[in-house]
Amino acid sequence: MADNTEPVVLGATAVLDEAHVGDIRGALGTVRQDDTRSRRTWRRRLLTLAAIVGPGIIVMVGDNDAGGVATYSQAGQDYGTSLLWVLPLLVPVLVVNQEMVVRLGAVTGVGHARLIKERFGRFWGWFSIGDLLVLDFLTIVTEFIGVDLALGYFGLSRYVSVPLAAAGLVAMTATGSFRRWERFMLVFVVANFLVVPLAVLSHPHAGPFLTGFVPGVKGGFNSTSALLVISIVGTTVAPWQLFFQQSNIVDKRITPRYINYERVDTVVGSLVTVIGAAAMVVTCAFAFAHTRYAGNFVDAGTVAHALGRELGHAAGTLYSLVLLNASIIGAAAVTLGTSYAFGDFFGARHSLHRSFWEAPGFYASFAGLVALAAGIVLVPHAPLGLITEAVQALAGVLLPSASVFLLMLCNDPEVLGPWVNRPWLNALAVLIIGVLLMMSLVLVATTAFPTVDVARLSLGLAAALAAALAVAGGAYAWGPQRRAQRQAQAALPHPPRRETWRMPPLALLGRPPWSRGRLVAMWSLRGYLVVAVVLLVVDAARLGRA
């Protein structure tokens, strides 16, 4: 296939910042903006992939953060290998969600927050970014809790470790060089593989490992295990990923021509993430089996000391280094994703290609979030354990709403033109959103009614989901929404070249009409989320007083 991509011209597309246009300067290579040569040899393809790789693998590994390490450790320590089957099921969820984000970033040239605000209005924009801010801030707090627990294993006081980590994060990000920042992040990505020798030290056995991929839960499926499963989903598939990767793709200057390379980056990242999570579950499952620590998870710091006692000091050291690495890369990615969203929403410059003086609001928001989150960890008697436990469940509750906006944007022909979702992808995405919503309902129900029969409730919700999906499928196939999408695509230039098509300036696009059914569904979702979050807060307060 011949490549004749023309350089992006500001004013002809929705791209507003000239920093988002130009050569792709990745950590491992450069692709010049005017390089339109065909990439038919494996050597050229691999060199291009090396330059493109970054946003996908960083967003995925960044989600194996401090909360992720704690959640996977708890799964292994309390339930052995019986929850391993959850992890491979998350690969298609990660790939489907983030592949849609890849197309949005490369084709539109703008971030997720700006698209939501411009296409659906300021109210829904505030709805989206408000939820993101609360969840992201709590997540950043958990990253600094991870720093404290990791370096506490070596006897370093939190009043030294946390400020040093905060200063290092700001210094690493505010260099004015996207390439330099990405190289820092890829070092943390490589360090993530320390979990492999850690798993080897636990002396895993093939039998229990393989049976862990057969669905089931040690001790039965109840409210406690349901909460942990939802926490695993919440820590592995989080709303901040959508905002981070889309904006990072825009900031890296990736265009539709390189979408397939970024897809590879994303798939590899999802596999690395799930392998790392499985290795952490395996470590704690085999290290603590038939010991006094089995079924008695407290926090990641306690796990480090317990591994040191059971497997030797090397295991405790490796676990602490894995936790520290996860905390740093998680804090860097989540905070940057939030700062990107602020810049998108308020129209401020937000690019790692710019210096602090060129984008002061962008870097100030980053530094402010880091400083405030680190400060909370240093407050005496702050409920840090409660925050760590609550944030993953909160992510599981809020993810369906973020995914709904993502799906609507990816079916908007004025936004994605020839890149809109195919019907099979819509079917898969709706199924994923439905399952996430079902899990969210289970969490809320068990929070409000702790004695509820979780297995029976799950079966009932699964039956209701199947019926709802059948009705929704028929409505989509023969409804006005699908006809309108076909008409809008037919109005595009013939034949639309996917490799060169970019979204026009947002001001030139008409606001997409909302049917009464969509309005009712969105307001119902909003009302449900308010109730769900209130119930989680009440339950957290109850646990805090206990």
NUPA-678111 format. One record per residue (C-alpha): residue in one letter; x, y, z. Coordinates in Angstrom, 1 decimal, decimal comma, padded with zeros to 4 digits. Layout:
- type:x:y:z
- A:X:Y:Z
...
This chain:
- type:x:y:z
- M:000,0:000,0:000,0
- A:001,4:003,3:-001,0
- D:001,8:006,0:001,7
- N:001,1:009,5:000,6
- T:000,1:011,1:003,9
- E:000,2:014,9:003,7
- P:001,5:016,9:006,7
- V:-001,2:018,1:009,1
- V:-002,0:021,8:008,7
- L:-003,4:023,7:011,7
- G:-006,7:025,2:010,8
- A:-007,6:022,3:008,4
- T:-008,1:019,9:011,4
- A:-009,2:020,0:015,0
- V:-005,6:020,2:016,2
- L:-005,1:023,5:018,0
- D:-001,6:023,4:019,4
- E:001,4:023,5:017,0
- A:003,3:021,4:019,5
- H:001,1:018,5:018,5
- V:002,2:018,6:014,9
- G:005,6:017,6:013,5
- D:008,1:014,7:013,7
- I:007,3:011,7:015,9
- R:010,3:011,7:018,4
- G:009,8:008,6:020,4
- A:012,1:007,1:023,0
- L:013,4:004,5:020,6
- G:013,4:006,4:017,3
- T:012,2:009,2:015,1
- V:009,6:009,3:012,2
- R:009,8:012,5:010,2
- Q:006,5:014,2:009,3
- D:007,5:014,3:005,6
- D:008,6:010,6:005,5
- T:006,0:009,1:003,2
- R:008,0:006,1:002,0
- S:006,4:002,7:001,8
- R:007,2:000,4:004,8
- R:007,2:-002,9:002,9
- T:010,3:-004,5:004,5
- W:010,4:-005,9:008,0
- R:013,3:-003,8:008,9
- R:011,5:-000,5:008,1
- R:008,4:-001,8:009,9
- L:010,3:-002,7:013,0
- L:012,1:000,7:013,1
- T:008,8:002,5:012,7
- L:007,2:000,4:015,5
- A:010,2:001,2:017,7
- A:009,6:004,9:017,2
- I:005,8:004,6:017,8
- V:005,8:002,2:020,8
- G:005,2:004,0:024,1
- P:001,6:005,2:024,8
- G:000,1:001,7:024,7
- I:002,6:-000,1:026,8
- I:003,0:002,8:029,3
- V:-000,8:003,1:029,9
- M:-001,1:-000,6:030,4
- V:001,9:-001,2:032,7
- G:001,0:002,1:034,5
- D:-002,3:000,4:035,5
- N:-000,3:-002,3:037,4
- D:000,3:000,4:039,9
- A:000,5:000,4:043,8
- G:-003,2:-000,4:044,1
- G:-002,8:-003,1:041,5
- V:000,1:-004,7:043,3
- A:-001,9:-004,7:046,6
- T:-005,0:-006,1:044,9
- Y:-003,1:-008,9:043,1
- S:-001,2:-009,7:046,3
- Q:-004,5:-010,0:048,2
- A:-006,0:-012,2:045,6
- G:-003,0:-014,6:045,9
- Q:-002,7:-014,5:049,6
- D:-006,4:-014,9:050,4
- Y:-007,6:-017,0:047,5
- G:-004,5:-018,8:046,2
- T:-004,5:-019,2:042,4
- S:-008,3:-019,5:042,2
- L:-008,8:-016,0:040,8
- L:-006,2:-016,3:038,0
- W:-009,0:-017,0:035,5
- V:-010,2:-013,3:035,9
- L:-007,0:-012,0:034,3
- P:-007,0:-013,4:030,8
- L:-010,7:-012,2:030,5
- L:-009,4:-008,7:030,9
- V:-007,2:-008,8:027,8
- P:-010,1:-008,3:025,3
- V:-011,6:-005,6:027,6
- L:-008,3:-003,7:027,7
- V:-007,7:-004,1:023,9
- V:-011,2:-003,1:022,8
- N:-011,4:000,0:025,1
- Q:-007,9:001,2:024,3
- E:-008,1:000,4:020,5
- M:-011,1:002,8:020,3
- V:-009,0:005,4:022,1
- V:-006,1:004,8:019,7
- R:-008,4:005,7:016,7
- L:-009,9:008,7:018,5
- G:-006,4:010,2:019,3
- A:-004,8:009,6:015,9
- V:-007,8:010,7:013,8
- T:-009,1:013,7:015,8
- G:-005,8:015,1:017,1
- V:-007,5:016,2:020,3
- G:-007,9:014,7:023,8
- H:-010,8:012,8:025,3
- A:-012,0:015,5:027,6
- R:-012,3:018,1:024,8
- L:-014,2:015,7:022,6
- I:-016,7:014,9:025,3
- K:-017,2:018,6:026,1
- E:-017,5:019,7:022,4
- R:-019,7:016,9:021,2
- F:-022,0:016,5:024,2
- G:-021,9:019,9:026,0
- R:-020,3:021,4:029,0
- F:-022,7:019,6:031,5
- W:-021,6:016,1:030,3
- G:-018,1:017,4:030,1
- W:-018,1:018,4:033,7
- F:-019,8:015,1:034,5
- S:-016,9:013,2:032,9
- I:-014,0:015,3:034,2
- G:-015,5:015,6:037,7
- D:-015,6:011,9:038,2
- L:-012,1:011,6:036,7
- L:-010,7:014,2:039,0
- V:-012,0:012,5:042,2
- L:-010,9:009,1:041,2
- D:-007,6:010,1:039,8
- F:-006,7:012,1:042,9
- L:-007,5:009,2:045,2
- T:-005,5:007,0:042,9
- I:-002,4:009,3:043,1
- V:-002,7:009,2:046,9
- T:-002,5:005,4:046,8
- E:000,6:005,6:044,6
- F:002,4:007,6:047,3
- I:001,1:005,2:049,9
- G:002,9:002,6:047,8
- V:006,1:004,6:047,8
- D:005,9:004,8:051,6
- L:005,3:001,1:052,0
- A:008,0:000,1:049,5
- L:010,8:002,3:050,9
- G:009,6:001,6:054,4
- Y:010,8:-001,9:054,0
- F:014,4:-000,5:053,8
- G:013,8:001,6:056,9
- L:013,3:004,9:055,1
- S:010,9:007,4:056,7
- R:007,9:008,5:054,7
- Y:008,8:012,1:055,5
- V:011,9:011,5:053,3
- S:010,7:009,0:050,7
- V:007,4:010,6:049,7
- P:008,8:014,2:049,2
- L:011,7:012,7:047,2
- A:009,4:010,7:045,0
- A:007,1:013,7:044,5
- A:010,1:016,0:043,5
- G:011,4:013,3:041,2
- L:008,1:012,9:039,4
- V:007,8:016,6:038,7
- A:011,5:016,9:037,6
- M:011,1:013,9:035,3
- T:007,9:015,3:033,6
- A:008,8:019,0:033,3
- T:011,9:018,6:031,1
- G:010,3:020,1:028,0
- S:011,1:017,0:026,0
- F:008,6:014,3:025,2
- R:011,3:011,9:024,2
- R:013,2:012,3:027,5
- W:010,0:011,7:029,4
- E:009,1:008,6:027,4
- R:012,6:007,2:028,0
- F:012,2:007,6:031,7
- M:008,8:005,8:031,5
- L:010,2:002,9:029,4
- V:012,9:002,3:032,1
- F:010,0:001,8:034,6
- V:008,3:-000,5:032,1
- V:011,4:-002,7:031,9
- A:011,7:-002,7:035,7
- N:008,2:-004,1:035,8
- F:009,7:-007,5:034,8
- L:011,3:-007,8:038,2
- V:008,1:-009,6:039,1
- V:009,1:-012,6:037,0
- P:012,2:-013,7:039,2
- L:010,0:-012,9:042,2
- A:007,4:-015,4:041,1
- V:010,2:-018,0:040,4
- L:011,4:-017,6:044,0
- S:008,0:-018,6:045,3
- H:008,5:-022,1:043,7
- P:005,2:-022,4:041,8
- H:003,7:-025,7:040,8
- A:002,1:-026,4:037,5
- G:-001,0:-028,2:038,9
- P:-002,5:-025,4:041,1
- F:-001,3:-022,8:038,5
- L:-003,2:-024,4:035,6
- T:-006,4:-025,1:037,7
- G:-006,4:-021,4:038,6
- F:-007,6:-020,6:035,1
- V:-010,8:-022,7:035,6
- P:-013,5:-020,3:036,8
- G:-014,3:-020,7:040,5
- V:-013,4:-019,1:043,8
- K:-011,7:-020,7:046,8
- G:-014,3:-020,8:049,6
- G:-017,2:-019,9:047,3
- F:-018,5:-016,8:045,6
- N:-019,7:-014,3:048,2
- S:-019,7:-010,6:048,9
- T:-016,1:-010,5:049,9
- S:-014,8:-012,4:046,9
- A:-017,1:-010,4:044,6
- L:-015,6:-007,2:045,9
- L:-012,1:-008,5:045,2
- V:-013,0:-009,6:041,6
- I:-014,5:-006,1:041,0
- S:-011,3:-004,6:042,5
- I:-009,2:-006,6:040,1
- V:-011,2:-005,3:037,2
- G:-011,1:-001,8:038,6
- T:-007,4:-001,8:039,0
- T:-006,7:-003,3:035,6
- V:-009,2:-001,4:033,5
- A:-009,4:002,1:034,8
- P:-011,1:005,3:033,4
- W:-007,9:007,4:033,5
- Q:-006,5:005,1:030,8
- L:-008,9:006,5:028,2
- F:-007,9:010,1:028,9
- F:-004,2:009,4:029,2
- Q:-003,6:007,3:026,1
- Q:-005,7:009,5:023,8
- S:-003,9:012,6:024,8
- N:-000,5:010,9:024,8
- I:-001,0:009,8:021,2
- V:-001,9:013,3:020,3
- D:001,1:014,7:022,1
- K:003,4:012,1:020,4
- R:002,0:013,3:017,0
- I:000,7:009,9:015,9
- T:-001,6:010,2:012,9
- P:-003,9:007,7:011,2
- R:-001,1:006,4:009,1
- Y:000,4:004,8:012,2
- I:-002,7:003,4:013,8
- N:-001,8:-000,2:013,2
- Y:001,6:000,3:014,9
- E:-000,1:001,9:017,9
- R:-002,5:-001,0:018,0
- V:000,4:-003,4:018,3
- D:001,8:-001,3:021,0
- T:-001,5:-001,5:022,9
- V:-001,9:-005,3:022,5
- V:001,6:-005,9:023,7
- G:001,0:-003,7:026,6
- S:-002,2:-005,5:027,6
- L:-000,3:-008,9:027,5
- V:002,6:-007,5:029,6
- T:000,1:-006,1:032,1
- V:-001,8:-009,4:032,5
- I:001,4:-011,5:032,7
- G:002,7:-009,2:035,5
- A:-000,6:-009,4:037,4
- A:-000,6:-013,2:037,1
- A:003,0:-013,3:038,4
- M:002,1:-011,3:041,4
- V:-000,9:-013,5:042,2
- V:001,3:-016,6:041,8
- T:004,0:-015,2:044,1
- C:001,7:-014,7:047,0
- A:-000,4:-017,8:046,4
- F:002,6:-020,2:046,6
- A:004,7:-018,2:049,1
- F:001,9:-018,1:051,7
- A:000,2:-021,4:051,0
- H:-000,1:-023,5:054,3
- T:001,5:-020,6:056,3
- R:000,0:-018,4:059,0
- Y:-000,2:-015,6:056,4
- A:-002,7:-017,4:054,1
- G:-006,0:-015,6:054,1
- N:-004,7:-012,7:056,3
- F:-003,8:-009,9:053,8
- V:-003,3:-006,5:055,5
- D:-001,4:-004,3:053,0
- A:001,5:-004,4:050,5
- G:004,0:-003,4:053,2
- T:003,1:-006,4:055,3
- V:003,4:-008,7:052,2
- A:006,9:-007,5:051,7
- H:008,0:-008,4:055,2
- A:006,1:-011,7:055,1
- L:007,8:-012,6:051,8
- G:011,2:-011,8:053,4
- R:010,4:-014,2:056,3
- E:009,1:-017,0:054,1
- L:011,3:-016,8:051,0
- G:014,3:-014,8:052,2
- H:015,5:-011,2:052,1
- A:015,9:-011,2:048,3
- A:012,2:-011,9:047,8
- G:011,2:-009,1:050,2
- T:013,6:-006,7:048,4
- L:012,3:-007,7:045,0
- Y:008,7:-007,2:046,0
- S:009,5:-003,8:047,5
- L:011,3:-002,7:044,3
- V:008,3:-003,9:042,2
- L:005,9:-002,0:044,5
- L:008,1:001,2:044,3
- N:008,4:000,9:040,5
- A:004,6:000,4:040,1
- S:003,9:003,4:042,4
- I:006,2:005,7:040,4
- I:005,0:004,7:036,9
- G:001,3:004,8:038,1
- A:001,7:008,2:039,7
- A:003,4:009,6:036,6
- A:000,8:008,2:034,2
- V:-002,4:009,0:036,2
- T:-001,2:012,6:037,1
- L:-000,2:013,3:033,5
- G:-003,5:012,0:032,2
- T:-005,4:014,3:034,6
- S:-003,3:017,3:033,6
- Y:-003,9:016,5:029,9
- A:-007,6:016,4:030,6
- F:-007,5:019,8:032,4
- G:-005,7:021,3:029,4
- D:-008,2:019,8:027,1
- F:-011,2:021,0:029,0
- F:-010,0:024,5:029,7
- G:-008,2:025,2:026,4
- A:-004,7:025,6:028,0
- R:-001,5:024,4:026,3
- H:-000,7:020,9:027,4
- S:002,2:019,2:025,8
- L:005,4:017,5:027,0
- H:007,1:019,2:024,0
- R:006,7:022,5:025,8
- S:008,8:023,9:028,6
- F:007,3:025,0:031,9
- W:007,3:028,7:030,8
- E:005,4:027,8:027,6
- A:002,7:025,7:029,4
- P:002,7:026,9:033,0
- G:-000,9:025,8:033,7
- F:-000,2:022,3:032,5
- Y:002,8:021,8:034,6
- A:001,4:023,6:037,6
- S:-001,7:021,3:037,6
- F:000,7:018,3:037,5
- A:002,9:019,6:040,3
- G:-000,2:020,7:042,4
- L:-001,8:017,2:042,1
- V:001,5:015,5:043,1
- A:002,1:017,9:046,0
- L:-001,4:017,6:047,4
- A:-001,6:013,8:047,1
- A:001,9:013,4:048,7
- G:000,8:015,8:051,5
- I:-002,2:013,7:052,4
- V:000,1:010,6:052,9
- L:002,2:012,7:055,3
- V:-000,8:013,7:057,5
- P:-000,7:011,8:060,8
- H:-003,5:009,2:061,2
- A:-004,9:009,8:057,7
- P:-007,1:006,8:056,7
- L:-004,6:005,5:054,1
- G:-005,6:001,9:054,3
- L:-009,3:002,8:053,7
- I:-008,4:005,0:050,7
- T:-006,3:002,1:049,2
- E:-009,2:-000,4:049,5
- A:-011,9:002,0:048,3
- V:-010,2:003,4:045,2
- Q:-010,2:000,2:043,1
- A:-013,9:-000,5:043,8
- L:-014,7:003,1:042,9
- A:-012,9:002,6:039,6
- G:-015,0:-000,4:038,9
- V:-018,2:001,6:039,6
- L:-017,2:004,6:037,4
- L:-015,7:002,7:034,4
- P:-019,1:001,9:032,7
- S:-019,9:005,6:032,4
- A:-016,5:006,4:030,8
- S:-016,9:003,5:028,4
- V:-020,4:004,7:027,3
- F:-019,0:008,1:026,2
- L:-016,1:006,3:024,4
- L:-018,6:004,1:022,5
- M:-020,7:007,1:021,5
- L:-017,7:009,0:020,2
- C:-016,5:006,0:018,2
- N:-019,9:005,8:016,5
- D:-019,9:009,5:015,5
- P:-019,2:009,7:011,8
- E:-018,4:013,4:012,0
- V:-015,6:012,6:014,5
- L:-014,2:009,5:013,0
- G:-015,4:009,5:009,4
- P:-014,3:006,2:007,8
- W:-012,8:005,1:011,1
- V:-016,1:004,6:013,0
- N:-016,7:001,3:014,8
- R:-017,7:-001,7:012,8
- P:-020,9:-003,4:013,9
- W:-019,1:-006,4:015,3
- L:-016,9:-004,1:017,4
- N:-020,0:-002,3:018,7
- A:-021,5:-005,6:019,7
- L:-018,4:-006,6:021,6
- A:-018,0:-003,1:023,2
- V:-021,7:-003,1:024,4
- L:-021,2:-006,6:025,8
- I:-018,2:-005,4:027,8
- I:-020,0:-002,3:029,1
- G:-022,9:-004,5:030,1
- V:-020,7:-006,9:032,0
- L:-018,9:-004,0:033,7
- L:-022,3:-002,5:034,7
- M:-023,5:-005,8:036,0
- M:-020,3:-006,1:038,2
- S:-020,9:-002,6:039,4
- L:-024,5:-003,5:040,3
- V:-023,3:-006,5:042,3
- L:-020,8:-004,3:044,2
- V:-023,5:-001,8:045,0
- A:-026,0:-004,5:046,1
- T:-023,5:-006,2:048,3
- T:-022,6:-002,9:049,9
- A:-026,2:-002,0:050,6
- F:-027,3:-005,6:051,5
- P:-024,2:-007,6:052,8
- T:-026,3:-010,8:053,3
- V:-027,5:-011,0:049,7
- D:-026,9:-014,2:047,8
- V:-024,2:-013,1:045,4
- A:-024,3:-016,1:043,1
- R:-028,1:-015,9:042,7
- L:-027,9:-012,2:042,1
- S:-025,2:-012,6:039,5
- L:-027,2:-015,2:037,6
- G:-030,3:-012,9:037,6
- L:-028,3:-009,9:036,4
- A:-026,7:-012,0:033,7
- A:-030,1:-013,1:032,4
- A:-031,3:-009,5:032,4
- L:-028,2:-008,4:030,6
- A:-028,7:-011,0:027,9
- A:-032,3:-009,9:027,3
- A:-031,3:-006,2:027,3
- L:-028,5:-006,9:024,8
- A:-030,9:-008,7:022,5
- V:-033,3:-005,8:022,5
- A:-030,4:-003,2:022,1
- G:-029,0:-005,2:019,2
- G:-032,3:-005,1:017,3
- A:-032,8:-001,4:018,0
- Y:-029,3:-000,6:016,7
- A:-029,6:-002,7:013,6
- W:-032,9:-001,3:012,5
- G:-033,2:001,9:014,4
- P:-032,7:005,6:013,4
- Q:-029,2:005,8:014,9
- R:-027,8:003,3:012,5
- R:-029,5:004,9:009,5
- A:-028,2:008,3:010,5
- Q:-024,7:006,9:010,8
- R:-024,9:005,3:007,3
- Q:-026,2:008,6:005,8
- A:-023,4:010,6:007,5
- Q:-020,8:008,2:006,1
- A:-022,3:008,4:002,7
- A:-021,9:012,2:002,8
- L:-018,1:011,9:003,2
- P:-015,9:012,4:000,1
- H:-015,8:009,2:-002,1
- P:-013,8:007,2:-001,5
- P:-012,7:008,5:001,9
- R:-008,9:007,7:002,4
- R:-008,6:006,3:005,8
- E:-004,8:007,0:006,0
- T:-005,3:010,7:005,4
- W:-008,7:011,5:006,9
- R:-008,6:013,7:009,9
- M:-011,5:015,2:011,9
- P:-012,3:018,8:010,8
- P:-012,2:021,7:013,3
- L:-014,8:021,0:016,0
- A:-016,5:024,4:015,5
- L:-017,5:023,2:012,0
- L:-019,3:020,1:013,2
- G:-022,9:020,0:014,2
- R:-023,8:018,8:017,7
- P:-025,0:015,2:017,4
- P:-028,8:014,9:018,2
- W:-029,8:012,9:021,2
- S:-032,9:010,7:021,1
- R:-035,3:010,7:024,0
- G:-034,2:007,1:024,8
- R:-030,5:008,1:024,9
- L:-031,3:011,0:027,2
- V:-033,3:008,8:029,6
- A:-030,5:006,2:029,6
- M:-027,7:008,7:030,3
- W:-029,7:010,4:033,1
- S:-030,5:007,0:034,6
- L:-026,8:006,1:034,4
- R:-025,9:009,4:036,1
- G:-028,5:008,8:038,9
- Y:-027,2:005,3:039,4
- L:-023,6:006,5:039,7
- V:-024,6:009,1:042,3
- V:-026,4:006,4:044,4
- A:-023,5:003,9:044,0
- V:-020,8:006,4:045,0
- V:-022,9:007,5:048,0
- L:-023,3:003,9:049,2
- L:-019,5:003,3:048,8
- V:-018,8:006,4:050,8
- V:-021,2:005,4:053,6
- D:-019,7:001,9:053,6
- A:-016,2:003,3:053,8
- A:-017,2:005,6:056,7
- R:-018,7:002,6:058,5
- L:-015,5:000,6:058,0
- G:-013,4:003,6:059,2
- R:-015,3:003,7:062,5
- A:-015,1:000,0:063,0
